Amino acid sequence: MPGHSSSSNALQYFGVIAAIFGVIGYVAFGWQFGETDSTIALALGVTCVSIAVGWELYRRVA
């Protein structure tokens, strides 16, 4: 349901790691979404969205 946190420790750890990776990339390397040469930021975003959608579909089917 929307608004409920996940009870999966693996997803929570992945989210924390992705957030730290994104913040370090922004501060240290100037990564930003929407730039024409932001390949790493785009890859991080696509990976996170793919995992979130895949997990949600898995939960609904299981």
All heavy atoms as TSV, in Angstrom:
chain	resi	resn	atom	element	x	y	z
A	1	MET	N	N	0.835	-1.186	0.000
A	1	MET	CA	C	0.000	0.000	0.000
A	1	MET	C	C	0.880	1.249	0.000
A	1	MET	O	O	1.931	1.268	0.624
A	1	MET	CB	C	-0.887	0.008	1.235
A	1	MET	CG	C	-1.939	-1.083	1.267
A	1	MET	SD	S	-3.023	-0.910	2.693
A	1	MET	CE	C	-4.074	0.377	2.100
A	2	PRO	N	N	0.456	2.275	-0.657
A	2	PRO	CA	C	1.235	3.512	-0.666
A	2	PRO	C	C	1.384	4.076	0.738
A	2	PRO	O	O	0.463	4.026	1.550
A	2	PRO	CB	C	0.397	4.444	-1.537
A	2	PRO	CG	C	-0.440	3.545	-2.371
A	2	PRO	CD	C	-0.699	2.329	-1.539
A	3	GLY	N	N	2.551	4.592	1.014
A	3	GLY	CA	C	2.798	5.201	2.313
A	3	GLY	C	C	3.323	4.252	3.356
A	3	GLY	O	O	3.711	4.671	4.433
A	4	HIS	N	N	3.375	2.964	3.052
A	4	HIS	CA	C	3.891	1.999	4.009
A	4	HIS	C	C	5.334	1.682	3.653
A	4	HIS	O	O	5.672	1.483	2.497
A	4	HIS	CB	C	3.066	0.714	3.979
A	4	HIS	CG	C	1.702	0.893	4.545
A	4	HIS	ND1	N	1.360	0.442	5.789
A	4	HIS	CD2	C	0.594	1.514	4.062
A	4	HIS	CE1	C	0.093	0.743	6.034
A	4	HIS	NE2	N	-0.385	1.410	4.979
A	5	SER	N	N	6.189	1.609	4.662
A	5	SER	CA	C	7.591	1.307	4.395
A	5	SER	C	C	7.762	-0.185	4.147
A	5	SER	O	O	6.955	-1.002	4.563
A	5	SER	CB	C	8.460	1.737	5.574
A	5	SER	OG	O	8.115	0.990	6.718
A	6	SER	N	N	8.829	-0.518	3.457
A	6	SER	CA	C	9.127	-1.908	3.165
A	6	SER	C	C	9.726	-2.567	4.387
A	6	SER	O	O	10.486	-1.961	5.130
A	6	SER	CB	C	10.118	-1.995	1.995
A	6	SER	OG	O	10.540	-3.317	1.829
A	7	SER	N	N	9.384	-3.813	4.601
A	7	SER	CA	C	9.970	-4.552	5.713
A	7	SER	C	C	11.187	-5.338	5.248
A	7	SER	O	O	11.778	-6.075	6.022
A	7	SER	CB	C	8.935	-5.489	6.329
A	7	SER	OG	O	8.494	-6.421	5.349
A	8	SER	N	N	11.583	-5.195	3.998
A	8	SER	CA	C	12.732	-5.899	3.446
A	8	SER	C	C	14.015	-5.157	3.809
A	8	SER	O	O	14.234	-4.027	3.376
A	8	SER	CB	C	12.612	-6.014	1.928
A	8	SER	OG	O	13.814	-6.507	1.388
A	9	ASN	N	N	14.857	-5.803	4.593
A	9	ASN	CA	C	16.124	-5.179	4.968
A	9	ASN	C	C	17.015	-4.954	3.754
A	9	ASN	O	O	17.709	-3.950	3.673
A	9	ASN	CB	C	16.860	-6.033	5.993
A	9	ASN	CG	C	16.222	-5.949	7.359
A	9	ASN	OD1	O	15.547	-4.977	7.675
A	9	ASN	ND2	N	16.415	-6.964	8.168
A	10	ALA	N	N	16.998	-5.891	2.804
A	10	ALA	CA	C	17.838	-5.752	1.617
A	10	ALA	C	C	17.468	-4.497	0.825
A	10	ALA	O	O	18.346	-3.759	0.370
A	10	ALA	CB	C	17.716	-6.990	0.741
A	11	LEU	N	N	16.170	-4.236	0.665
A	11	LEU	CA	C	15.744	-3.030	-0.059
A	11	LEU	C	C	16.087	-1.763	0.707
A	11	LEU	O	O	16.457	-0.753	0.105
A	11	LEU	CB	C	14.248	-3.074	-0.336
A	11	LEU	CG	C	13.788	-4.014	-1.446
A	11	LEU	CD1	C	12.284	-3.940	-1.601
A	11	LEU	CD2	C	14.462	-3.684	-2.749
A	12	GLN	N	N	15.976	-1.810	2.020
A	12	GLN	CA	C	16.320	-0.635	2.810
A	12	GLN	C	C	17.819	-0.342	2.722
A	12	GLN	O	O	18.225	0.811	2.582
A	12	GLN	CB	C	15.892	-0.832	4.258
A	12	GLN	CG	C	14.384	-0.844	4.416
A	12	GLN	CD	C	13.928	-1.183	5.816
A	12	GLN	OE1	O	14.725	-1.560	6.672
A	12	GLN	NE2	N	12.639	-1.044	6.066
A	13	TYR	N	N	18.648	-1.377	2.771
A	13	TYR	CA	C	20.091	-1.191	2.638
A	13	TYR	C	C	20.444	-0.668	1.249
A	13	TYR	O	O	21.286	0.205	1.104
A	13	TYR	CB	C	20.848	-2.483	2.917
A	13	TYR	CG	C	20.769	-2.939	4.355
A	13	TYR	CD1	C	20.638	-4.273	4.670
A	13	TYR	CD2	C	20.816	-2.024	5.403
A	13	TYR	CE1	C	20.565	-4.697	5.979
A	13	TYR	CE2	C	20.730	-2.434	6.720
A	13	TYR	CZ	C	20.615	-3.778	7.005
A	13	TYR	OH	O	20.534	-4.187	8.300
A	14	PHE	N	N	19.795	-1.213	0.217
A	14	PHE	CA	C	20.038	-0.744	-1.139
A	14	PHE	C	C	19.669	0.735	-1.259
A	14	PHE	O	O	20.393	1.512	-1.882
A	14	PHE	CB	C	19.254	-1.572	-2.164
A	14	PHE	CG	C	19.412	-1.060	-3.560
A	14	PHE	CD1	C	20.554	-1.337	-4.284
A	14	PHE	CD2	C	18.427	-0.275	-4.139
A	14	PHE	CE1	C	20.710	-0.844	-5.563
A	14	PHE	CE2	C	18.580	0.217	-5.422
A	14	PHE	CZ	C	19.724	-0.070	-6.135
A	15	GLY	N	N	18.556	1.117	-0.682
A	15	GLY	CA	C	18.135	2.513	-0.729
A	15	GLY	C	C	19.123	3.443	-0.047
A	15	GLY	O	O	19.435	4.522	-0.564
A	16	VAL	N	N	19.640	3.033	1.084
A	16	VAL	CA	C	20.625	3.850	1.806
A	16	VAL	C	C	21.909	3.969	0.987
A	16	VAL	O	O	22.474	5.058	0.846
A	16	VAL	CB	C	20.904	3.252	3.204
A	16	VAL	CG1	C	22.110	3.905	3.852
A	16	VAL	CG2	C	19.687	3.393	4.090
A	17	ILE	N	N	22.370	2.848	0.427
A	17	ILE	CA	C	23.592	2.863	-0.378
A	17	ILE	C	C	23.407	3.736	-1.622
A	17	ILE	O	O	24.283	4.527	-1.979
A	17	ILE	CB	C	24.012	1.433	-0.755
A	17	ILE	CG1	C	24.487	0.698	0.497
A	17	ILE	CG2	C	25.098	1.430	-1.821
A	17	ILE	CD1	C	24.682	-0.793	0.311
A	18	ALA	N	N	22.259	3.618	-2.283
A	18	ALA	CA	C	21.997	4.428	-3.474
A	18	ALA	C	C	21.942	5.913	-3.120
A	18	ALA	O	O	22.460	6.751	-3.869
A	18	ALA	CB	C	20.690	3.992	-4.129
A	19	ALA	N	N	21.335	6.250	-1.990
A	19	ALA	CA	C	21.256	7.652	-1.572
A	19	ALA	C	C	22.642	8.207	-1.264
A	19	ALA	O	O	22.982	9.324	-1.681
A	19	ALA	CB	C	20.345	7.783	-0.351
A	20	ILE	N	N	23.456	7.440	-0.551
A	20	ILE	CA	C	24.820	7.883	-0.235
A	20	ILE	C	C	25.631	8.047	-1.520
A	20	ILE	O	O	26.343	9.030	-1.702
A	20	ILE	CB	C	25.494	6.891	0.732
A	20	ILE	CG1	C	24.823	6.980	2.105
A	20	ILE	CG2	C	26.991	7.161	0.849
A	20	ILE	CD1	C	25.246	5.896	3.077
A	21	PHE	N	N	25.503	7.081	-2.418
A	21	PHE	CA	C	26.206	7.128	-3.703
A	21	PHE	C	C	25.796	8.374	-4.487
A	21	PHE	O	O	26.638	9.074	-5.050
A	21	PHE	CB	C	25.883	5.857	-4.483
A	21	PHE	CG	C	26.660	5.688	-5.751
A	21	PHE	CD1	C	27.999	5.372	-5.730
A	21	PHE	CD2	C	26.025	5.824	-6.979
A	21	PHE	CE1	C	28.714	5.205	-6.896
A	21	PHE	CE2	C	26.724	5.659	-8.155
A	21	PHE	CZ	C	28.074	5.350	-8.115
A	22	GLY	N	N	24.505	8.661	-4.509
A	22	GLY	CA	C	24.010	9.832	-5.215
A	22	GLY	C	C	24.489	11.142	-4.606
A	22	GLY	O	O	24.863	12.072	-5.321
A	23	VAL	N	N	24.486	11.232	-3.288
A	23	VAL	CA	C	24.928	12.464	-2.614
A	23	VAL	C	C	26.423	12.681	-2.835
A	23	VAL	O	O	26.860	13.802	-3.141
A	23	VAL	CB	C	24.596	12.415	-1.103
A	23	VAL	CG1	C	25.288	13.523	-0.345
A	23	VAL	CG2	C	23.095	12.489	-0.893
A	24	ILE	N	N	27.205	11.623	-2.710
A	24	ILE	CA	C	28.647	11.748	-2.949
A	24	ILE	C	C	28.900	12.146	-4.402
A	24	ILE	O	O	29.743	13.001	-4.682
A	24	ILE	CB	C	29.376	10.443	-2.587
A	24	ILE	CG1	C	29.363	10.257	-1.075
A	24	ILE	CG2	C	30.807	10.449	-3.120
A	24	ILE	CD1	C	29.902	8.921	-0.614
A	25	GLY	N	N	28.177	11.541	-5.331
A	25	GLY	CA	C	28.333	11.895	-6.735
A	25	GLY	C	C	27.975	13.344	-7.006
A	25	GLY	O	O	28.638	14.027	-7.786
A	26	TYR	N	N	26.928	13.824	-6.363
A	26	TYR	CA	C	26.506	15.215	-6.546
A	26	TYR	C	C	27.539	16.180	-5.969
A	26	TYR	O	O	27.930	17.160	-6.614
A	26	TYR	CB	C	25.149	15.446	-5.883
A	26	TYR	CG	C	24.705	16.883	-5.922
A	26	TYR	CD1	C	24.236	17.451	-7.098
A	26	TYR	CD2	C	24.769	17.680	-4.789
A	26	TYR	CE1	C	23.834	18.773	-7.147
A	26	TYR	CE2	C	24.374	19.001	-4.821
A	26	TYR	CZ	C	23.902	19.543	-5.998
A	26	TYR	OH	O	23.516	20.853	-6.042
A	27	VAL	N	N	27.990	15.892	-4.741
A	27	VAL	CA	C	28.910	16.812	-4.067
A	27	VAL	C	C	30.312	16.746	-4.676
A	27	VAL	O	O	30.923	17.777	-4.960
A	27	VAL	CB	C	28.962	16.486	-2.551
A	27	VAL	CG1	C	30.058	17.272	-1.855
A	27	VAL	CG2	C	27.618	16.765	-1.906
A	28	ALA	N	N	30.813	15.539	-4.891
A	28	ALA	CA	C	32.207	15.391	-5.326
A	28	ALA	C	C	32.392	15.532	-6.838
A	28	ALA	O	O	33.420	16.036	-7.288
A	28	ALA	CB	C	32.746	14.042	-4.862
A	29	PHE	N	N	31.411	15.061	-7.612
A	29	PHE	CA	C	31.600	15.005	-9.052
A	29	PHE	C	C	30.616	15.874	-9.840
A	29	PHE	O	O	30.682	15.921	-11.067
A	29	PHE	CB	C	31.492	13.560	-9.548
A	29	PHE	CG	C	32.453	12.635	-8.854
A	29	PHE	CD1	C	31.993	11.665	-7.976
A	29	PHE	CD2	C	33.819	12.738	-9.078
A	29	PHE	CE1	C	32.872	10.819	-7.335
A	29	PHE	CE2	C	34.706	11.889	-8.446
A	29	PHE	CZ	C	34.241	10.929	-7.563
A	30	GLY	N	N	29.668	16.502	-9.162
A	30	GLY	CA	C	28.731	17.396	-9.830
A	30	GLY	C	C	27.660	16.691	-10.652
A	30	GLY	O	O	27.120	17.273	-11.579
A	31	TRP	N	N	27.359	15.427	-10.302
A	31	TRP	CA	C	26.315	14.705	-11.039
A	31	TRP	C	C	24.971	15.373	-10.791
A	31	TRP	O	O	24.628	15.734	-9.673
A	31	TRP	CB	C	26.194	13.264	-10.572
A	31	TRP	CG	C	27.391	12.416	-10.775
A	31	TRP	CD1	C	28.458	12.661	-11.575
A	31	TRP	CD2	C	27.665	11.176	-10.135
A	31	TRP	NE1	N	29.365	11.648	-11.488
A	31	TRP	CE2	C	28.907	10.723	-10.610
A	31	TRP	CE3	C	26.977	10.406	-9.214
A	31	TRP	CZ2	C	29.466	9.526	-10.197
A	31	TRP	CZ3	C	27.541	9.214	-8.798
A	31	TRP	CH2	C	28.759	8.788	-9.290
A	32	GLN	N	N	24.183	15.542	-11.851
A	32	GLN	CA	C	22.840	16.089	-11.729
A	32	GLN	C	C	21.949	15.451	-12.781
A	32	GLN	O	O	22.404	15.164	-13.887
A	32	GLN	CB	C	22.843	17.606	-11.927
A	32	GLN	CG	C	23.560	18.350	-10.842
A	32	GLN	CD	C	23.466	19.845	-11.054
A	32	GLN	OE1	O	22.855	20.323	-11.997
A	32	GLN	NE2	N	24.080	20.601	-10.181
A	33	PHE	N	N	20.707	15.222	-12.417
A	33	PHE	CA	C	19.743	14.720	-13.387
A	33	PHE	C	C	19.375	15.855	-14.328
A	33	PHE	O	O	19.302	17.004	-13.929
A	33	PHE	CB	C	18.494	14.182	-12.695
A	33	PHE	CG	C	18.739	12.907	-11.940
A	33	PHE	CD1	C	18.916	12.917	-10.567
A	33	PHE	CD2	C	18.805	11.702	-12.602
A	33	PHE	CE1	C	19.149	11.748	-9.878
A	33	PHE	CE2	C	19.042	10.523	-11.921
A	33	PHE	CZ	C	19.215	10.547	-10.555
A	34	GLY	N	N	19.144	15.516	-15.583
A	34	GLY	CA	C	18.724	16.510	-16.548
A	34	GLY	C	C	19.841	17.075	-17.395
A	34	GLY	O	O	19.586	17.806	-18.345
A	35	GLU	N	N	21.072	16.784	-17.061
A	35	GLU	CA	C	22.182	17.243	-17.883
A	35	GLU	C	C	22.387	16.286	-19.043
A	35	GLU	O	O	22.058	15.109	-18.973
A	35	GLU	CB	C	23.462	17.336	-17.055
A	35	GLU	CG	C	23.421	18.428	-16.011
A	35	GLU	CD	C	24.741	18.567	-15.280
A	35	GLU	OE1	O	25.703	17.862	-15.631
A	35	GLU	OE2	O	24.804	19.380	-14.368
A	36	THR	N	N	22.957	16.781	-20.124
A	36	THR	CA	C	23.137	15.939	-21.307
A	36	THR	C	C	24.240	14.904	-21.127
A	36	THR	O	O	24.226	13.878	-21.793
A	36	THR	CB	C	23.474	16.810	-22.531
A	36	THR	OG1	O	24.652	17.582	-22.249
A	36	THR	CG2	C	22.328	17.724	-22.875
A	37	ASP	N	N	25.176	15.120	-20.222
A	37	ASP	CA	C	26.270	14.174	-20.021
A	37	ASP	C	C	26.217	13.495	-18.654
A	37	ASP	O	O	27.234	13.165	-18.075
A	37	ASP	CB	C	27.617	14.872	-20.204
A	37	ASP	CG	C	27.833	15.990	-19.202
A	37	ASP	OD1	O	26.848	16.435	-18.591
A	37	ASP	OD2	O	28.994	16.417	-19.045
A	38	SER	N	N	25.038	13.277	-18.130
A	38	SER	CA	C	24.881	12.686	-16.799
A	38	SER	C	C	24.566	11.192	-16.902
A	38	SER	O	O	23.559	10.717	-16.386
A	38	SER	CB	C	23.798	13.416	-16.016
A	38	SER	OG	O	22.569	13.325	-16.715
A	39	THR	N	N	25.444	10.446	-17.535
A	39	THR	CA	C	25.226	9.023	-17.762
A	39	THR	C	C	25.149	8.246	-16.451
A	39	THR	O	O	24.293	7.382	-16.295
A	39	THR	CB	C	26.357	8.455	-18.637
A	39	THR	OG1	O	26.453	9.239	-19.820
A	39	THR	CG2	C	26.085	7.019	-19.006
A	40	ILE	N	N	26.029	8.542	-15.513
A	40	ILE	CA	C	26.049	7.799	-14.250
A	40	ILE	C	C	24.797	8.103	-13.435
A	40	ILE	O	O	24.192	7.196	-12.859
A	40	ILE	CB	C	27.329	8.113	-13.457
A	40	ILE	CG1	C	28.547	7.611	-14.247
A	40	ILE	CG2	C	27.286	7.468	-12.088
A	40	ILE	CD1	C	29.871	7.945	-13.632
A	41	ALA	N	N	24.378	9.356	-13.375
A	41	ALA	CA	C	23.156	9.706	-12.648
A	41	ALA	C	C	21.946	9.021	-13.271
A	41	ALA	O	O	21.078	8.505	-12.560
A	41	ALA	CB	C	22.969	11.215	-12.624
A	42	LEU	N	N	21.897	8.988	-14.591
A	42	LEU	CA	C	20.794	8.313	-15.276
A	42	LEU	C	C	20.810	6.811	-14.987
A	42	LEU	O	O	19.770	6.215	-14.702
A	42	LEU	CB	C	20.879	8.562	-16.779
A	42	LEU	CG	C	19.818	7.857	-17.621
A	42	LEU	CD1	C	18.435	8.388	-17.267
A	42	LEU	CD2	C	20.098	8.048	-19.098
A	43	ALA	N	N	21.983	6.214	-15.020
A	43	ALA	CA	C	22.096	4.779	-14.736
A	43	ALA	C	C	21.662	4.469	-13.306
A	43	ALA	O	O	20.970	3.473	-13.060
A	43	ALA	CB	C	23.529	4.308	-14.970
A	44	LEU	N	N	22.043	5.313	-12.355
A	44	LEU	CA	C	21.626	5.122	-10.959
A	44	LEU	C	C	20.108	5.230	-10.839
A	44	LEU	O	O	19.472	4.405	-10.184
A	44	LEU	CB	C	22.304	6.156	-10.056
A	44	LEU	CG	C	21.929	6.125	-8.579
A	44	LEU	CD1	C	22.335	4.806	-7.946
A	44	LEU	CD2	C	22.570	7.278	-7.836
A	45	GLY	N	N	19.527	6.224	-11.486
A	45	GLY	CA	C	18.077	6.394	-11.431
A	45	GLY	C	C	17.328	5.237	-12.068
A	45	GLY	O	O	16.351	4.730	-11.505
A	46	VAL	N	N	17.782	4.794	-13.236
A	46	VAL	CA	C	17.132	3.677	-13.921
A	46	VAL	C	C	17.247	2.398	-13.096
A	46	VAL	O	O	16.288	1.629	-12.986
A	46	VAL	CB	C	17.740	3.485	-15.330
A	46	VAL	CG1	C	17.313	2.176	-15.954
A	46	VAL	CG2	C	17.353	4.645	-16.220
A	47	THR	N	N	18.396	2.174	-12.481
A	47	THR	CA	C	18.582	0.989	-11.638
A	47	THR	C	C	17.630	1.005	-10.449
A	47	THR	O	O	16.977	-0.004	-10.151
A	47	THR	CB	C	20.039	0.907	-11.149
A	47	THR	OG1	O	20.902	0.847	-12.279
A	47	THR	CG2	C	20.260	-0.307	-10.276
A	48	CYS	N	N	17.537	2.129	-9.768
A	48	CYS	CA	C	16.659	2.230	-8.600
A	48	CYS	C	C	15.194	2.048	-8.977
A	48	CYS	O	O	14.457	1.341	-8.288
A	48	CYS	CB	C	16.863	3.569	-7.899
A	48	CYS	SG	S	18.456	3.721	-7.090
A	49	VAL	N	N	14.785	2.666	-10.062
A	49	VAL	CA	C	13.392	2.531	-10.505
A	49	VAL	C	C	13.096	1.094	-10.923
A	49	VAL	O	O	12.046	0.545	-10.590
A	49	VAL	CB	C	13.088	3.521	-11.654
A	49	VAL	CG1	C	11.769	3.206	-12.311
A	49	VAL	CG2	C	13.095	4.941	-11.123
A	50	SER	N	N	14.021	0.467	-11.622
A	50	SER	CA	C	13.821	-0.916	-12.053
A	50	SER	C	C	13.676	-1.855	-10.868
A	50	SER	O	O	12.803	-2.736	-10.862
A	50	SER	CB	C	14.995	-1.376	-12.925
A	50	SER	OG	O	15.085	-0.594	-14.079
A	51	ILE	N	N	14.508	-1.676	-9.864
A	51	ILE	CA	C	14.423	-2.518	-8.673
A	51	ILE	C	C	13.109	-2.263	-7.935
A	51	ILE	O	O	12.440	-3.204	-7.493
A	51	ILE	CB	C	15.639	-2.294	-7.757
A	51	ILE	CG1	C	16.879	-2.889	-8.425
A	51	ILE	CG2	C	15.424	-2.903	-6.381
A	51	ILE	CD1	C	18.172	-2.585	-7.718
A	52	ALA	N	N	12.709	-1.005	-7.808
A	52	ALA	CA	C	11.462	-0.688	-7.100
A	52	ALA	C	C	10.250	-1.270	-7.823
A	52	ALA	O	O	9.364	-1.868	-7.195
A	52	ALA	CB	C	11.318	0.819	-6.953
A	53	VAL	N	N	10.195	-1.113	-9.142
A	53	VAL	CA	C	9.067	-1.644	-9.909
A	53	VAL	C	C	9.074	-3.166	-9.877
A	53	VAL	O	O	8.033	-3.801	-9.677
A	53	VAL	CB	C	9.100	-1.114	-11.369
A	53	VAL	CG1	C	8.124	-1.861	-12.249
A	53	VAL	CG2	C	8.807	0.371	-11.386
A	54	GLY	N	N	10.237	-3.762	-10.052
A	54	GLY	CA	C	10.338	-5.220	-9.993
A	54	GLY	C	C	9.912	-5.786	-8.647
A	54	GLY	O	O	9.202	-6.782	-8.581
A	55	TRP	N	N	10.319	-5.124	-7.574
A	55	TRP	CA	C	9.956	-5.589	-6.236
A	55	TRP	C	C	8.443	-5.473	-6.023
A	55	TRP	O	O	7.817	-6.371	-5.457
A	55	TRP	CB	C	10.710	-4.799	-5.165
A	55	TRP	CG	C	10.373	-5.271	-3.791
A	55	TRP	CD1	C	9.570	-4.649	-2.876
A	55	TRP	CD2	C	10.792	-6.483	-3.175
A	55	TRP	NE1	N	9.480	-5.384	-1.739
A	55	TRP	CE2	C	10.224	-6.520	-1.892
A	55	TRP	CE3	C	11.603	-7.518	-3.585
A	55	TRP	CZ2	C	10.438	-7.577	-1.016
A	55	TRP	CZ3	C	11.820	-8.576	-2.708
A	55	TRP	CH2	C	11.243	-8.588	-1.452
A	56	GLU	N	N	7.862	-4.380	-6.470
A	56	GLU	CA	C	6.428	-4.185	-6.313
A	56	GLU	C	C	5.647	-5.237	-7.113
A	56	GLU	O	O	4.664	-5.796	-6.619
A	56	GLU	CB	C	6.016	-2.785	-6.726
A	56	GLU	CG	C	4.567	-2.475	-6.485
A	56	GLU	CD	C	4.137	-2.561	-5.035
A	56	GLU	OE1	O	4.987	-2.364	-4.135
A	56	GLU	OE2	O	2.944	-2.831	-4.780
A	57	LEU	N	N	6.070	-5.502	-8.329
A	57	LEU	CA	C	5.408	-6.541	-9.123
A	57	LEU	C	C	5.558	-7.914	-8.477
A	57	LEU	O	O	4.620	-8.706	-8.453
A	57	LEU	CB	C	5.981	-6.558	-10.546
A	57	LEU	CG	C	5.634	-5.350	-11.409
A	57	LEU	CD1	C	6.392	-5.421	-12.731
A	57	LEU	CD2	C	4.150	-5.247	-11.642
A	58	TYR	N	N	6.726	-8.184	-7.944
A	58	TYR	CA	C	6.966	-9.449	-7.232
A	58	TYR	C	C	6.034	-9.587	-6.029
A	58	TYR	O	O	5.444	-10.636	-5.800
A	58	TYR	CB	C	8.435	-9.535	-6.793
A	58	TYR	CG	C	8.717	-10.689	-5.884
A	58	TYR	CD1	C	8.825	-11.987	-6.389
A	58	TYR	CD2	C	8.873	-10.501	-4.505
A	58	TYR	CE1	C	9.091	-13.056	-5.546
A	58	TYR	CE2	C	9.137	-11.559	-3.672
A	58	TYR	CZ	C	9.240	-12.835	-4.189
A	58	TYR	OH	O	9.482	-13.886	-3.362
A	59	ARG	N	N	5.899	-8.506	-5.255
A	59	ARG	CA	C	5.023	-8.558	-4.084
A	59	ARG	C	C	3.567	-8.766	-4.458
A	59	ARG	O	O	2.828	-9.446	-3.768
A	59	ARG	CB	C	5.125	-7.247	-3.278
A	59	ARG	CG	C	6.342	-7.160	-2.435
A	59	ARG	CD	C	6.347	-5.951	-1.541
A	59	ARG	NE	N	5.267	-5.014	-1.802
A	59	ARG	CZ	C	4.695	-4.255	-0.881
A	59	ARG	NH1	N	5.105	-4.321	0.346
A	59	ARG	NH2	N	3.737	-3.421	-1.189
A	60	ARG	N	N	3.128	-8.164	-5.549
A	60	ARG	CA	C	1.734	-8.291	-5.953
A	60	ARG	C	C	1.413	-9.675	-6.484
A	60	ARG	O	O	0.308	-10.161	-6.324
A	60	ARG	CB	C	1.371	-7.244	-6.998
A	60	ARG	CG	C	1.328	-5.859	-6.395
A	60	ARG	CD	C	1.000	-4.823	-7.441
A	60	ARG	NE	N	1.074	-3.501	-6.855
A	60	ARG	CZ	C	0.082	-2.636	-6.877
A	60	ARG	NH1	N	-1.042	-2.929	-7.473
A	60	ARG	NH2	N	0.230	-1.457	-6.322
A	61	VAL	N	N	2.385	-10.320	-7.127
A	61	VAL	CA	C	2.163	-11.648	-7.683
A	61	VAL	C	C	2.309	-12.722	-6.604
A	61	VAL	O	O	1.558	-13.687	-6.607
A	61	VAL	CB	C	3.146	-11.911	-8.851
A	61	VAL	CG1	C	3.086	-13.353	-9.304
A	61	VAL	CG2	C	2.854	-10.975	-9.992
A	62	ALA	N	N	3.245	-12.529	-5.699
A	62	ALA	CA	C	3.513	-13.555	-4.670
A	62	ALA	C	C	2.465	-13.599	-3.600
A	62	ALA	O	O	1.654	-12.868	-3.349
A	62	ALA	CB	C	4.869	-13.274	-4.032
